[in-house]
Amino acid sequence: MPLAVGLMSGTSLDGIDAALIESDGEAEVRPIVFESHPYGSRFRARLRALLGARAIDPDLSGEVASIEQELTERHAEAVSGLLARASLAADEVAVVGFHGQTLLHAPDLGRTLQIGDGVLLARRLGIPVVNDFRSADMAAGGEGAPLAPLFHRALIDSALPDPSERPVAVLNLGGVGNVTWIGPAGQPPIAFDTGPGNALIDDWCASHAGLACDLDGGLALSGTADATAVAKLLDDPYFARQAPKSLDRDAFDPTPTAGLSVSDGAATLTEFTAASVAAALPLLPAPPRRWLVTGGGRKNPAVMMALRARLGAPVDSLEAIGWDGDALEAQAFAYLALRSRAGLPLSLPTTTGVPVPTTGGRLHLP
């Protein structure tokens, strides 16, 4: 089976995840090595300053171009380090899946922007690169996200083949939360963004406590959630929409938390994240027998406690079935790059709302 590298820089803005896998792009996936490369606070702040509409402000085009080049160079260094660790030469790798950094995702406007120079990365590495994974789906009428569900299905089919263990929900809590519902073998997965993941909590901690995140849920666990504020946050029209649906990182207005103490605000936003996941239950064909959580949110005991209180089923980190929840998103884009090169679908009507199964990605040769 071919080797592929996947690269992910998520909406939490925490850094670059790089993963090497061996896969046929279908049922077989074997993880090999994974590394994470955190961003420094200055680079993270530069990215944060370009999110949303600012990403397409003509007056900021020079800054966008500058940070795109630096971001790409950082990704090249991450891949080089990963291959050195695995004792592999560039010509032994079939493809690199380069997600890039999302600055804007507005499916209602038909726009999505992930920065990252695929041409430059392919030239630096001497390896074919696939990037721009979302545009083809959106051009065909899909939401452009989430894109990991077919990878989630391959993992669950391998790790939990017993039909009695289905349905299973894979919940990714990065900056944004998304769920993949996986039913009996042969049934297509159902996926959509649930609401906020860690973004609102992280931003609250940064602005009110000078912290990058609520480490170990310490702030939330020392505070009390404001039920009125949670109810106001849940009144957002997004939660009434049918799936498939997707979100931008800054889709929710945290104004209802104004005036709360630092710890109560963290507790309130943590409860909102869990409540938004629970709001997904009516949109699923059947309640999951089990929830498997990936992404940074699984490391926050306050988030996991709130999920267990609301979901009515066991909630475990992905490690419970032998997979690395830190590596999963990067592994997914290695898998999707292989599928892209083979002309296989990356998205389905049940995962992004695209009318027909659709491939995507743009190939850059070195």
C-alpha positions in Angstrom: 0.0 0.0 0.0 1.2 3.6 -0.7 2.5 5.9 2.0 1.0 9.3 2.5 1.5 12.3 4.8 -1.4 14.3 6.1 -1.1 17.9 7.4 -3.7 19.7 9.5 -3.7 23.1 11.0 -7.1 23.4 12.7 -9.4 26.2 13.8 -8.0 26.0 17.3 -4.9 27.7 15.8 -2.7 25.6 18.0 -0.2 24.3 15.5 0.6 21.8 12.7 -0.3 18.2 13.0 1.7 15.9 10.7 0.9 12.2 10.2 2.3 9.4 8.1 0.0 6.5 7.2 0.0 3.5 4.8 -3.4 3.1 3.1 -5.3 2.0 0.1 -7.5 5.0 0.4 -10.5 2.7 1.1 -10.7 0.1 3.9 -7.1 -0.3 4.9 -5.3 2.2 7.1 -2.1 1.7 9.1 -0.8 4.6 11.1 3.0 4.9 11.2 4.2 8.1 12.9 2.7 11.4 14.1 4.2 14.7 15.3 2.7 18.0 16.4 4.4 21.3 16.0 2.8 24.1 18.2 2.6 27.7 17.0 4.2 30.4 19.1 1.9 33.0 20.5 3.0 35.7 18.0 2.3 33.5 14.9 -1.0 32.4 16.4 -2.0 36.0 17.0 -1.2 36.9 13.3 -3.5 34.1 12.2 -6.2 35.1 14.6 -6.1 38.6 13.2 -7.0 37.4 9.7 -10.0 35.2 10.5 -13.4 35.8 8.9 -14.0 38.7 6.6 -10.6 40.2 7.3 -9.1 37.3 5.2 -10.6 38.8 2.0 -10.0 42.5 2.9 -7.9 43.9 0.0 -5.9 46.1 2.5 -4.7 42.9 4.2 -3.7 41.0 1.1 0.0 41.6 1.7 -0.3 40.2 5.2 -2.3 37.2 4.0 0.4 36.4 1.4 3.2 36.8 3.9 1.6 34.5 6.5 0.7 32.0 3.8 4.4 31.7 2.8 5.5 31.3 6.4 2.8 28.8 7.1 3.8 26.8 4.0 7.5 26.8 5.0 6.5 25.6 8.5 4.6 22.8 7.0 7.5 21.8 4.8 9.7 21.7 7.9 7.1 19.5 9.7 7.1 17.0 6.8 10.9 16.9 6.6 11.1 16.2 10.3 8.4 13.5 10.1 10.2 11.7 7.2 13.5 11.9 9.0 11.9 10.3 12.1 10.5 7.5 9.9 13.8 7.1 8.1 12.1 7.6 4.7 13.2 9.4 1.6 10.8 11.8 -0.2 10.5 9.5 -3.2 9.0 6.8 -0.9 5.9 8.9 -0.2 3.1 8.9 -2.7 1.4 12.1 -1.7 1.1 14.8 0.9 -2.4 16.0 1.9 -2.1 19.7 2.8 -5.3 21.1 4.4 -3.8 24.5 5.1 -5.2 27.0 7.6 -8.9 28.0 7.3 -9.3 31.7 7.5 -12.9 31.9 6.2 -15.7 29.3 5.8 -19.0 30.7 4.8 -21.0 28.0 3.0 -24.1 30.2 3.0 -22.1 32.6 0.7 -20.5 29.8 -1.2 -17.0 30.8 0.0 -14.2 29.0 1.8 -10.6 30.0 2.1 -7.7 27.8 3.3 -4.3 29.4 2.9 -1.3 27.3 2.1 0.8 27.3 -1.1 0.5 23.8 -2.6 3.0 24.6 -5.4 5.6 25.8 -3.0 5.1 22.9 -0.7 5.5 20.3 -3.5 8.7 22.1 -4.7 10.2 22.2 -1.2 9.5 18.6 -0.5 9.9 16.9 -3.9 6.6 15.1 -3.3 3.2 15.5 -5.0 0.9 17.6 -2.9 -2.9 17.7 -2.8 -4.6 20.7 -1.3 -7.8 22.8 -1.8 -10.0 19.9 -0.5 -13.2 21.9 -0.1 -13.8 23.9 -3.2 -15.1 21.2 -5.5 -17.7 20.1 -2.9 -18.9 23.7 -2.5 -18.9 24.3 -6.2 -21.2 21.3 -6.6 -23.6 22.6 -3.9 -22.2 21.0 -0.7 -21.2 22.7 2.6 -17.5 21.9 2.1 -17.3 20.4 5.6 -16.8 18.2 7.4 -14.4 16.1 5.3 -13.2 13.5 7.7 -16.3 11.2 7.9 -15.2 8.7 5.2 -12.0 8.3 7.2 -14.0 7.9 10.4 -16.0 5.2 8.8 -12.9 3.3 7.7 -11.6 3.4 11.2 -14.8 2.3 12.8 -15.3 -0.5 10.3 -11.9 -1.8 11.3 -12.0 -1.2 15.0 -15.6 -2.0 15.8 -16.9 -4.5 13.2 -19.5 -6.0 15.5 -23.0 -4.8 14.3 -24.2 -4.8 17.9 -21.8 -1.9 18.7 -23.4 0.3 16.1 -24.4 3.1 15.7 -21.3 4.9 16.9 -20.7 8.7 16.9 -17.2 10.1 16.3 -17.2 13.6 17.8 -14.3 15.9 16.8 -13.9 18.8 19.1 -11.4 21.2 17.6 -12.2 24.9 17.3 -15.5 23.8 15.8 -17.3 20.6 16.8 -18.4 18.0 14.2 -20.0 14.6 14.5 -19.9 11.6 12.2 -22.7 9.0 12.8 -21.8 5.5 11.7 -24.5 2.9 11.4 -24.5 -0.6 10.1 -21.9 -1.6 7.5 -22.9 -0.4 4.1 -25.0 2.5 5.4 -23.5 5.9 4.5 -22.2 8.0 7.4 -24.1 11.1 8.4 -22.1 14.1 9.4 -22.3 17.8 10.2 -20.9 20.5 12.5 -22.5 20.5 15.9 -21.5 24.0 17.0 -18.6 25.3 18.9 -15.8 23.1 20.0 -12.9 24.7 21.9 -12.9 28.1 20.1 -15.2 30.0 22.4 -13.6 28.6 25.5 -10.1 29.3 24.2 -11.0 32.9 23.2 -12.6 33.5 26.6 -9.5 32.2 28.4 -7.2 34.3 26.2 -9.2 37.6 26.7 -10.1 37.2 30.3 -7.2 35.2 31.8 -4.3 35.5 29.4 -4.3 31.8 28.8 -4.2 29.8 25.6 -6.9 27.4 26.8 -8.6 26.1 29.9 -5.9 23.6 30.8 -7.5 20.5 32.4 -10.8 22.4 32.6 -9.5 24.1 35.7 -11.5 27.4 35.2 -14.7 25.7 34.2 -14.6 23.2 37.0 -14.1 26.1 39.5 -17.1 28.0 38.1 -20.8 27.6 37.7 -22.5 27.7 34.3 -25.1 30.4 33.8 -28.2 28.6 32.6 -29.8 31.7 31.2 -26.7 32.5 29.1 -26.5 28.9 27.8 -30.2 29.1 26.8 -29.5 32.4 24.9 -26.6 30.9 23.1 -28.6 27.9 22.1 -31.2 30.2 20.6 -29.0 30.7 17.6 -30.9 29.7 14.4 -28.1 27.3 13.4 -29.4 24.7 15.8 -32.8 24.6 14.1 -31.3 23.9 10.7 -31.4 20.4 9.3 -28.2 18.5 8.5 -25.8 18.4 6.7 -24.6 21.9 7.8 -21.3 23.5 8.7 -19.9 26.5 10.5 -17.1 29.0 10.6 -15.0 29.2 13.7 -16.5 32.6 14.9 -20.1 31.8 14.0 -21.4 32.4 17.6 -21.7 35.6 19.4 -20.6 35.2 23.1 -22.3 38.3 24.3 -24.6 36.4 26.7 -21.5 35.7 28.8 -20.7 39.4 29.3 -20.3 40.3 32.9 -19.7 36.7 34.1 -16.6 36.0 36.2 -13.7 34.3 34.5 -14.5 30.9 35.9 -18.3 31.2 35.4 -17.8 32.3 31.8 -15.5 29.3 31.1 -18.1 27.0 32.8 -20.9 28.5 30.7 -19.1 28.2 27.4 -18.1 24.6 28.3 -21.7 23.8 29.0 -22.7 25.5 25.7 -20.3 23.3 23.8 -21.8 20.1 25.4 -25.4 21.3 24.9 -24.7 22.0 21.2 -23.6 18.4 20.8 -26.7 17.2 22.6 -28.8 19.3 20.2 -27.5 17.1 17.4 -29.3 14.0 18.7 -32.6 14.7 17.1 -30.8 15.1 13.7 -29.4 11.5 13.9 -31.3 8.5 12.6 -30.9 6.7 15.9 -29.1 7.5 19.2 -25.5 6.4 19.2 -24.6 3.5 21.5 -21.3 5.2 22.1 -19.5 8.5 21.5 -15.8 8.5 20.7 -14.2 12.0 21.1 -11.2 13.2 19.2 -9.5 16.6 19.0 -8.3 18.8 21.8 -11.7 18.8 23.6 -11.3 15.3 24.8 -8.4 16.4 27.0 -10.6 18.8 28.9 -12.2 17.0 31.9 -14.9 19.7 32.2 -16.0 19.2 28.6 -16.0 15.4 28.9 -18.0 15.6 32.1 -20.6 17.9 30.5 -20.9 15.6 27.5 -21.5 12.5 29.7 -24.2 14.4 31.6 -26.1 15.3 28.4 -25.6 12.5 25.9 -27.2 9.5 27.6 -24.5 7.0 26.3 -20.9 6.2 27.1 -18.5 9.0 26.1 -14.8 7.9 25.6 -11.8 9.4 24.0 -10.8 7.8 20.7 -7.8 6.2 22.5 -10.3 3.7 24.0 -10.4 1.9 20.6 -6.6 2.2 20.1 -6.5 5.3 17.9 -4.6 8.5 18.6 -7.1 11.4 18.9 -4.4 14.0 18.3 -3.3 12.4 15.0 -6.8 11.7 13.5 -7.4 14.9 11.5 -3.9 14.8 10.0 -4.3 11.1 9.2 -7.7 11.9 7.6 -6.1 14.3 5.1 -3.4 11.8 4.1 -6.2 9.3 3.5 -8.2 11.9 1.5 -5.2 12.8 -0.6 -4.9 9.2 -1.6 -8.6 9.1 -2.5 -8.2 12.3 -4.5 -5.4 10.9 -6.6 -7.5 7.8 -7.2 -10.6 9.9 -8.2 -12.6 8.5 -5.3 -15.3 10.6 -3.5 -14.2 12.8 -0.6 -17.8 13.8 0.4 -21.3 12.4 0.2 -24.8 13.8 0.2 -25.1 12.7 3.8 -21.8 14.3 5.0 -21.8 17.7 3.2 -25.1 17.9 1.4 -23.4 17.7 -2.0 -25.9 16.3 -4.5 -23.8 13.3 -5.5 -20.6 11.7 -4.2 -17.9 14.1 -5.1 -14.1 13.9 -5.3 -11.9 17.0 -4.9 -8.5 18.4 -4.1 -6.0 20.0 -6.4 -2.8 18.1 -7.3 0.6 19.9 -7.5 3.6 17.9 -8.8 7.1 18.8 -7.6 
